[in-house]
Amino acid sequence: MPSKSPSILLSVAGHDVTVTNPDKVYFPEAGITKLEVVRYYLAVAEGALRHAGGRPNVLVRYANGIHGEFFYQKRAPEKRPDFIEVVALRFPSGRIAEEVVPRDAAALAWIANLGCLELHPHPVRADHLDHPDELRVDLDPVPGVEWPQLQAVARVVHEVLDDMKLVGWPKTSGSRGIHINVRIHPRWSFEKVRRCALAIAREVERRAPGIATSKWWKEERHGVFLDYNQNAKDRTVCSAYSIRPKPDARVSAPMTWEELDACDPGDYTLRTMPGRFAAIGDRHADMDRHPCSLEPLLELSARQESEGQGDAPWPPHYMKQAGEPPRVQPSKRAKEPSGRRVSTKPLLEIAKAQKKEDALAGLQRWKEKHPRAAAHLEPKDELVDSMRGRSSTWWRVRVNLEHVPEEKRPPQEALESDYDPWAGVTFTEEEVAAWKASQRSKAKARREAKKS
């Protein structure tokens, strides 16, 4: 094991910040160290704080670099400098945690020293936790969709926002997608903001049905999915200037609409963004000067509901909502006369693994065992899901055989890898009590939904 390099002390915004093991390599392919990550955030601090500052942030920690295990840390570390601010949040599960609220460049440097490559702020200010001031439009391409199609869907989003008198601020996600944020007046609840995001998704799908979808279940999606559930309470998205865990250290780059229509997301990295920022500043510098009203979107949502488009599925760990359709995958919605659910889509579960590369290796082994079936799979038929565990993610791989002739479809077999994310996990009495309370609330909501 390589020896640790000596810690260094940085003076930032009137505070001393210790960078431990500064020569530790976080991006092996690019040779980028922890100290370079810290210095990057200092170089773009003004822009990064505009988007993540003053907000509670989830810490996503890559302590061993981008190829090591990472985990989500909602609770701020108990040992932290006096200048690190925290705020207590209550989650849908009923649990409460104090999360970090960065206010200055020193806080960003301290967060980066923890191994946090990305900034994951909630869409609320620390002093106004129940009313978001940001609506988030997340464009998520299904496998096989190329960058030009995302740009085309973004143009449709721009048109919808203009028609709704909303100002959109686009950015590359730093991964495969595009994020478009709208600064709003903090007057509406999370539920209202999410419903407005759903209205946008459905309107974009109506205008561009061949390339965009609002469908929540993966087996129903095509083209670019508009993930309206990123606006549900407790969901976070990497903010502008965040470094993504990609070999070239891409970053989430704020854009003008004109730039977005012509850009290559690979051009914006940890090593190129500081120069861009020094030359032109933050493309979203005026964002806070243009808060918008959601009233036009709420009217659109009401029209959609009157036409039969009610609520859409919530993420699986959320309480069942009144008016929400059955939270059952399309592949399992059909029932036999006995009431037993039967599959309507030929899905096979292939692998469950702690690491994505292990899950994908399982998929590759399955393909090699069943080449006749694999030859008929389309990119969107390979369903690779990031699943949230207690504090970290794990991966599930399924395949949809609907494009495979029936005589070539293999049966469900033992999984290529069968990771149990809950093995060895123990819970505190507080967590057990919170879970029981959430189950009671869910049962009550289901009873009320049936009555209505």
C-alpha positions as CSV (number, residue, x, y, z in Angstrom):
1,M,0.0,0.0,0.0
2,P,1.5,3.4,-1.0
3,S,2.4,5.7,1.9
4,K,0.3,8.7,2.6
5,S,1.6,12.1,1.6
6,P,1.9,14.7,4.3
7,S,-1.1,16.9,5.0
8,I,-1.1,20.5,3.9
9,L,-2.8,23.5,5.4
10,L,-4.7,25.9,3.1
11,S,-5.9,29.4,4.2
12,V,-9.3,29.8,2.6
13,A,-11.9,32.6,3.2
14,G,-10.4,33.3,6.6
15,H,-10.3,29.7,7.7
16,D,-7.6,27.0,7.9
17,V,-8.5,23.9,5.9
18,T,-6.4,20.8,6.2
19,V,-6.0,18.6,3.1
20,T,-5.1,15.1,4.2
21,N,-3.1,12.8,1.8
22,P,-3.2,15.5,-0.9
23,D,-1.3,13.3,-3.5
24,K,-3.9,10.5,-3.3
25,V,-5.1,9.8,-6.9
26,Y,-8.8,10.0,-7.4
27,F,-8.8,9.7,-11.2
28,P,-6.2,7.2,-12.3
29,E,-6.6,7.5,-16.0
30,A,-6.2,11.3,-15.9
31,G,-3.7,11.3,-12.9
32,I,-5.9,13.7,-10.9
33,T,-5.2,13.9,-7.2
34,K,-7.3,15.0,-4.2
35,L,-5.4,18.3,-4.0
36,E,-6.3,19.0,-7.6
37,V,-10.0,18.4,-6.8
38,V,-9.7,20.8,-3.8
39,R,-8.0,23.5,-6.0
40,Y,-10.6,23.0,-8.7
41,Y,-13.4,23.9,-6.3
42,L,-11.5,26.9,-5.0
43,A,-11.1,28.1,-8.6
44,V,-14.9,27.9,-9.4
45,A,-16.1,28.6,-5.9
46,E,-18.2,31.6,-6.8
47,G,-20.2,29.6,-9.3
48,A,-20.4,26.4,-7.3
49,L,-21.7,28.3,-4.3
50,R,-24.4,30.0,-6.4
51,H,-25.9,26.6,-7.1
52,A,-25.1,24.6,-3.9
53,G,-24.3,27.2,-1.3
54,G,-26.8,28.0,1.4
55,R,-28.5,24.7,0.8
56,P,-28.4,21.4,2.7
57,N,-26.1,19.0,0.8
58,V,-25.9,15.2,0.8
59,L,-22.2,14.1,0.9
60,V,-21.4,11.6,-1.8
61,R,-18.0,10.3,-0.8
62,Y,-15.4,8.6,-3.1
63,A,-12.8,8.1,-0.5
64,N,-10.8,5.7,-2.7
65,G,-11.3,7.4,-6.0
66,I,-13.7,6.9,-8.8
67,H,-13.1,3.2,-9.1
68,G,-13.5,2.5,-5.4
69,E,-16.7,2.1,-3.5
70,F,-18.7,5.2,-2.7
71,F,-21.4,6.0,-0.3
72,Y,-24.1,8.6,0.5
73,Q,-23.7,10.4,3.8
74,K,-26.7,12.5,4.8
75,R,-25.6,13.2,8.3
76,A,-22.7,15.7,8.7
77,P,-19.6,14.2,10.3
78,E,-19.6,14.8,14.1
79,K,-16.0,15.9,13.9
80,R,-16.1,19.0,11.8
81,P,-14.7,22.6,11.9
82,D,-16.6,25.3,13.7
83,F,-17.1,27.1,10.4
84,I,-19.1,24.2,8.9
85,E,-22.9,25.0,9.1
86,V,-25.5,22.3,9.4
87,V,-29.3,22.2,9.3
88,A,-31.7,19.5,10.4
89,L,-33.9,17.9,7.7
90,R,-36.8,15.5,8.2
91,F,-37.0,12.8,5.5
92,P,-40.1,11.0,4.1
93,S,-39.1,8.0,6.3
94,G,-39.6,10.1,9.4
95,R,-35.9,10.2,10.2
96,I,-34.1,13.5,10.9
97,A,-30.5,14.3,10.0
98,E,-28.2,17.3,10.1
99,E,-26.8,18.0,6.7
100,V,-23.9,20.3,5.7
101,V,-24.7,23.7,4.4
102,P,-21.7,25.2,2.5
103,R,-21.5,29.0,2.7
104,D,-18.0,29.8,1.4
105,A,-15.0,28.4,-0.4
106,A,-13.6,27.0,2.8
107,A,-16.6,24.8,3.2
108,L,-16.2,23.6,-0.4
109,A,-12.5,22.7,0.2
110,W,-13.4,20.8,3.4
111,I,-16.2,18.9,1.6
112,A,-13.7,18.0,-1.3
113,N,-11.2,16.8,1.3
114,L,-13.8,14.2,2.5
115,G,-13.7,12.7,-1.0
116,C,-16.8,14.4,-2.3
117,L,-16.4,14.9,-6.0
118,E,-20.0,16.0,-6.6
119,L,-22.1,18.6,-4.9
120,H,-25.6,17.3,-4.2
121,P,-27.8,20.1,-2.8
122,H,-31.5,19.9,-2.0
123,P,-33.7,22.4,-4.0
124,V,-34.4,24.4,-0.8
125,R,-32.5,27.1,1.2
126,A,-31.4,26.2,4.7
127,D,-33.8,28.9,6.1
128,H,-36.8,27.7,4.0
129,L,-36.8,23.9,4.1
130,D,-40.4,23.2,3.1
131,H,-40.7,25.3,0.0
132,P,-38.3,24.6,-2.9
133,D,-36.9,27.6,-4.9
134,E,-35.8,25.4,-7.8
135,L,-37.7,23.2,-10.2
136,R,-35.4,20.6,-11.9
137,V,-35.9,19.2,-15.3
138,D,-33.7,16.1,-15.7
139,L,-33.2,14.7,-19.2
140,D,-32.1,11.0,-18.8
141,P,-31.4,9.1,-22.1
142,V,-32.2,5.4,-22.3
143,P,-29.3,3.2,-23.5
144,G,-28.5,3.8,-27.2
145,V,-29.6,7.4,-27.3
146,E,-27.0,9.8,-28.6
147,W,-26.2,13.4,-27.6
148,P,-28.0,15.1,-30.6
149,Q,-31.3,13.5,-29.4
150,L,-30.8,15.0,-25.9
151,Q,-30.2,18.4,-27.5
152,A,-33.4,18.0,-29.6
153,V,-35.4,17.2,-26.5
154,A,-33.8,20.2,-24.6
155,R,-35.0,22.5,-27.4
156,V,-38.6,21.2,-26.9
157,V,-38.2,21.8,-23.1
158,H,-37.1,25.4,-23.9
159,E,-40.2,25.9,-26.0
160,V,-42.5,24.6,-23.2
161,L,-40.8,26.8,-20.6
162,D,-41.1,29.9,-22.8
163,D,-44.8,29.2,-23.3
164,M,-45.2,28.8,-19.5
165,K,-43.3,32.1,-18.9
166,L,-40.5,30.3,-17.1
167,V,-36.8,31.0,-17.4
168,G,-34.7,27.8,-17.9
169,W,-31.0,27.5,-17.1
170,P,-29.5,24.5,-18.9
171,K,-26.3,22.6,-18.1
172,T,-24.6,19.4,-19.0
173,S,-25.0,16.8,-16.3
174,G,-21.3,15.8,-16.7
175,S,-22.5,12.3,-17.4
176,R,-25.0,11.3,-20.2
177,G,-27.8,13.8,-19.6
178,I,-28.9,17.4,-19.5
179,H,-30.3,19.3,-16.5
180,I,-32.5,22.4,-16.9
181,N,-33.2,24.3,-13.7
182,V,-35.9,27.0,-13.1
183,R,-35.6,29.4,-10.2
184,I,-39.0,29.8,-8.6
185,H,-40.6,31.8,-5.8
186,P,-40.4,29.6,-2.6
187,R,-44.2,29.5,-2.2
188,W,-45.2,26.0,-3.3
189,S,-44.8,22.6,-1.6
190,F,-42.6,19.8,-2.8
191,E,-45.7,18.0,-4.0
192,K,-46.8,21.0,-6.1
193,V,-43.3,21.5,-7.6
194,R,-43.1,17.8,-8.5
195,R,-46.5,17.9,-10.1
196,C,-45.4,20.9,-12.2
197,A,-42.3,18.9,-13.3
198,L,-44.6,16.1,-14.3
199,A,-46.7,18.5,-16.3
200,I,-43.6,19.7,-18.2
201,A,-42.6,16.0,-18.9
202,R,-46.0,15.2,-20.3
203,E,-46.2,18.3,-22.4
204,V,-42.7,17.6,-23.9
205,E,-43.8,14.1,-24.6
206,R,-47.0,15.3,-26.3
207,R,-45.0,17.6,-28.5
208,A,-42.2,15.2,-29.3
209,P,-43.6,11.7,-28.7
210,G,-41.0,10.0,-30.9
211,I,-38.0,11.1,-28.9
212,A,-39.2,11.9,-25.3
213,T,-41.1,10.1,-22.6
214,S,-42.6,10.7,-19.2
215,K,-43.0,7.0,-18.4
216,W,-41.6,6.1,-15.0
217,W,-41.1,2.3,-15.6
218,K,-37.9,1.5,-17.6
219,E,-39.6,-1.1,-19.7
220,E,-42.0,1.5,-21.0
221,R,-39.4,4.2,-21.8
222,H,-37.9,5.2,-25.1
223,G,-35.7,8.1,-26.2
224,V,-35.1,10.6,-23.4
225,F,-36.9,10.3,-20.1
226,L,-37.9,13.4,-18.2
227,D,-37.4,12.4,-14.6
228,Y,-40.1,14.4,-12.8
229,N,-39.4,12.5,-9.6
230,Q,-36.1,14.3,-9.1
231,N,-38.4,17.0,-7.6
232,A,-39.7,14.7,-4.9
233,K,-38.6,15.7,-1.4
234,D,-35.3,14.2,-0.3
235,R,-34.1,13.8,-3.9
236,T,-30.9,15.6,-4.9
237,V,-29.1,16.1,-8.2
238,C,-25.5,17.1,-8.8
239,S,-25.3,20.8,-9.2
240,A,-23.4,23.0,-11.6
241,Y,-19.6,22.7,-11.5
242,S,-19.8,19.3,-9.8
243,I,-17.1,16.9,-10.9
244,R,-18.5,13.5,-12.0
245,P,-16.8,10.2,-11.4
246,K,-15.8,9.7,-15.0
247,P,-12.3,8.8,-16.2
248,D,-11.8,12.3,-17.8
249,A,-13.2,14.1,-14.7
250,R,-16.0,15.8,-16.6
251,V,-18.0,18.4,-14.8
252,S,-21.5,19.7,-15.0
253,A,-21.2,22.8,-17.1
254,P,-23.6,25.7,-17.1
255,M,-24.6,26.8,-20.6
256,T,-26.6,29.3,-22.5
257,W,-29.2,27.7,-24.7
258,E,-27.1,28.6,-27.8
259,E,-24.0,26.9,-26.3
260,L,-26.0,23.8,-25.4
261,D,-27.2,23.4,-28.9
262,A,-23.6,23.2,-30.2
263,C,-21.5,21.9,-27.3
264,D,-19.7,18.6,-26.8
265,P,-20.0,17.7,-23.1
266,G,-16.6,16.1,-23.1
267,D,-15.0,19.5,-23.5
268,Y,-15.8,20.5,-19.9
269,T,-13.5,18.8,-17.3
270,L,-11.8,19.6,-14.0
271,R,-8.8,20.9,-16.0
272,T,-10.7,23.0,-18.6
273,M,-13.5,24.5,-16.5
274,P,-11.3,26.8,-14.4
275,G,-10.1,28.5,-17.5
276,R,-13.6,28.9,-18.9
277,F,-14.8,30.3,-15.6
278,A,-11.9,32.8,-15.4
279,A,-12.6,34.0,-18.9
280,I,-16.5,34.3,-18.9
281,G,-17.6,33.7,-15.3
282,D,-20.8,31.7,-14.5
283,R,-23.2,31.5,-17.4
284,H,-26.0,31.3,-14.7
285,A,-24.9,34.4,-12.8
286,D,-28.3,36.1,-13.2
287,M,-30.3,33.0,-12.2
288,D,-31.4,34.4,-8.8
289,R,-32.6,37.6,-10.4
290,H,-35.3,35.7,-12.3
291,P,-37.6,33.8,-9.9
292,C,-40.7,32.5,-11.7
293,S,-44.3,31.7,-10.8
294,L,-45.6,28.1,-11.1
295,E,-49.2,29.2,-11.7
296,P,-49.1,28.6,-15.5
297,L,-47.7,25.1,-14.9
298,L,-50.3,24.4,-12.2
299,E,-53.0,25.4,-14.7
300,L,-51.4,23.0,-17.3
301,S,-51.3,20.2,-14.7
302,A,-55.0,20.8,-13.9
303,R,-55.9,20.6,-17.6
304,Q,-53.9,17.4,-17.9
305,E,-55.8,15.9,-14.9
306,S,-59.1,16.9,-16.4
307,E,-58.1,14.9,-19.5
308,G,-57.5,11.8,-17.4
309,Q,-53.8,12.3,-16.6
310,G,-53.7,12.1,-12.8
311,D,-50.6,11.5,-10.7
312,A,-47.8,9.3,-11.9
313,P,-45.7,6.7,-9.9
314,W,-43.5,8.0,-7.1
315,P,-40.1,6.4,-6.2
316,P,-40.5,3.1,-4.5
317,H,-39.4,4.1,-1.0
318,Y,-42.0,7.0,-0.8
319,M,-45.3,6.7,0.9
320,K,-48.2,5.7,-1.3
321,Q,-49.8,9.0,-2.4
322,A,-53.5,9.7,-2.8
323,G,-54.4,9.5,-6.5
324,E,-51.2,7.7,-7.4
325,P,-51.7,4.8,-9.9
326,P,-50.9,1.3,-8.8
327,R,-47.2,1.2,-8.0
328,V,-46.6,-2.0,-10.0
329,Q,-44.3,-2.5,-12.9
330,P,-46.1,-2.9,-16.2
331,S,-44.6,-6.3,-16.5
332,K,-46.5,-7.4,-13.4
333,R,-49.8,-5.6,-13.8
334,A,-51.9,-8.3,-15.3
335,K,-53.8,-10.7,-13.0
336,E,-55.1,-14.2,-13.4
337,P,-58.7,-14.9,-12.3
338,S,-57.3,-16.1,-9.0
339,G,-55.8,-12.6,-8.5
340,R,-52.2,-13.8,-8.8
341,R,-50.1,-11.3,-10.8
342,V,-48.6,-12.6,-14.0
343,S,-45.9,-11.0,-16.2
344,T,-47.0,-9.0,-19.2
345,K,-43.4,-8.5,-20.4
346,P,-40.8,-11.2,-20.7
347,L,-38.3,-9.9,-18.2
348,L,-35.4,-11.9,-16.8
349,E,-33.4,-10.9,-13.8
350,I,-29.7,-11.4,-14.6
351,A,-27.5,-10.1,-11.8
352,K,-27.4,-8.1,-8.5
353,A,-24.1,-6.8,-7.5
354,Q,-22.5,-4.2,-5.2
355,K,-20.4,-2.8,-8.1
356,K,-21.7,-1.8,-11.6
357,E,-18.9,-3.5,-13.4
358,D,-19.6,-6.8,-11.6
359,A,-23.3,-6.6,-12.6
360,L,-22.4,-5.8,-16.2
361,A,-19.9,-8.7,-16.2
362,G,-22.8,-10.9,-15.2
363,L,-24.8,-9.6,-18.1
364,Q,-21.9,-10.4,-20.4
365,R,-21.6,-13.9,-19.1
366,W,-25.4,-14.4,-19.7
367,K,-25.1,-13.1,-23.3
368,E,-22.2,-15.6,-23.9
369,K,-24.4,-18.4,-22.6
370,H,-27.4,-17.4,-24.7
371,P,-26.0,-15.9,-28.0
372,R,-29.2,-16.6,-29.9
373,A,-31.3,-14.5,-27.6
374,A,-28.6,-11.8,-27.1
375,A,-28.4,-11.2,-30.8
376,H,-32.0,-9.8,-30.8
377,L,-31.6,-7.5,-27.8
378,E,-31.8,-3.8,-28.4
379,P,-29.9,-1.3,-26.2
380,K,-33.0,-0.3,-24.3
381,D,-33.8,-4.0,-23.6
382,E,-30.8,-4.1,-21.2
383,L,-32.2,-2.6,-18.0
384,V,-29.4,-1.6,-15.7
385,D,-30.7,0.0,-12.4
386,S,-28.8,1.8,-9.7
387,M,-30.6,0.8,-6.5
388,R,-30.3,2.8,-3.3
389,G,-29.4,0.9,-0.2
390,R,-29.1,2.2,3.3
391,S,-26.1,4.4,2.6
392,S,-24.7,3.2,-0.7
393,T,-25.9,2.1,-4.1
394,W,-26.0,-1.4,-5.6
395,W,-26.8,-2.6,-9.1
396,R,-29.4,-4.7,-10.7
397,V,-29.5,-6.0,-14.3
398,R,-32.5,-7.3,-16.1
399,V,-33.2,-8.0,-19.8
400,N,-36.5,-7.5,-21.7
401,L,-37.0,-10.4,-24.2
402,E,-39.9,-8.9,-26.1
403,H,-37.7,-8.5,-29.2
404,V,-36.5,-12.1,-28.9
405,P,-38.5,-14.7,-30.8
406,E,-40.3,-16.9,-28.3
407,E,-38.5,-20.1,-29.3
408,K,-35.2,-18.4,-28.5
409,R,-36.1,-17.0,-25.1
410,P,-34.2,-18.7,-22.3
411,P,-35.9,-19.3,-18.9
412,Q,-35.1,-17.5,-15.7
413,E,-32.0,-19.0,-14.2
414,A,-29.9,-18.6,-11.1
415,L,-28.5,-15.0,-11.1
416,E,-25.0,-14.5,-12.5
417,S,-24.3,-12.7,-9.2
418,D,-26.7,-12.4,-6.3
419,Y,-25.7,-9.6,-4.0
420,D,-27.9,-9.0,-0.9
421,P,-27.7,-5.3,0.0
422,W,-29.1,-5.9,3.5
423,A,-26.9,-8.8,4.6
424,G,-25.4,-7.9,8.0
425,V,-27.2,-4.6,8.2
426,T,-28.4,-3.7,11.7
427,F,-30.8,-0.9,12.6
428,T,-31.0,1.4,15.7
429,E,-34.1,1.5,17.8
430,E,-34.8,5.0,16.4
431,E,-34.6,3.7,12.8
432,V,-36.9,0.8,13.6
433,A,-39.4,3.2,15.3
434,A,-39.3,5.6,12.3
435,W,-39.8,2.7,9.9
436,K,-42.8,1.4,11.8
437,A,-44.3,4.9,11.9
438,S,-43.8,5.2,8.1
439,Q,-45.5,1.9,7.6
440,R,-48.5,3.0,9.7
441,S,-48.7,6.3,7.6
442,K,-48.6,4.3,4.4
443,A,-51.4,2.0,5.5
444,K,-53.5,5.0,6.5
445,A,-52.8,6.7,3.2
446,R,-53.9,3.5,1.3
447,R,-57.1,3.3,3.3
448,E,-57.9,7.0,2.6
449,A,-57.1,6.5,-1.1
450,K,-59.6,3.6,-1.3
451,K,-62.3,5.7,0.4
452,S,-61.8,8.5,-2.1
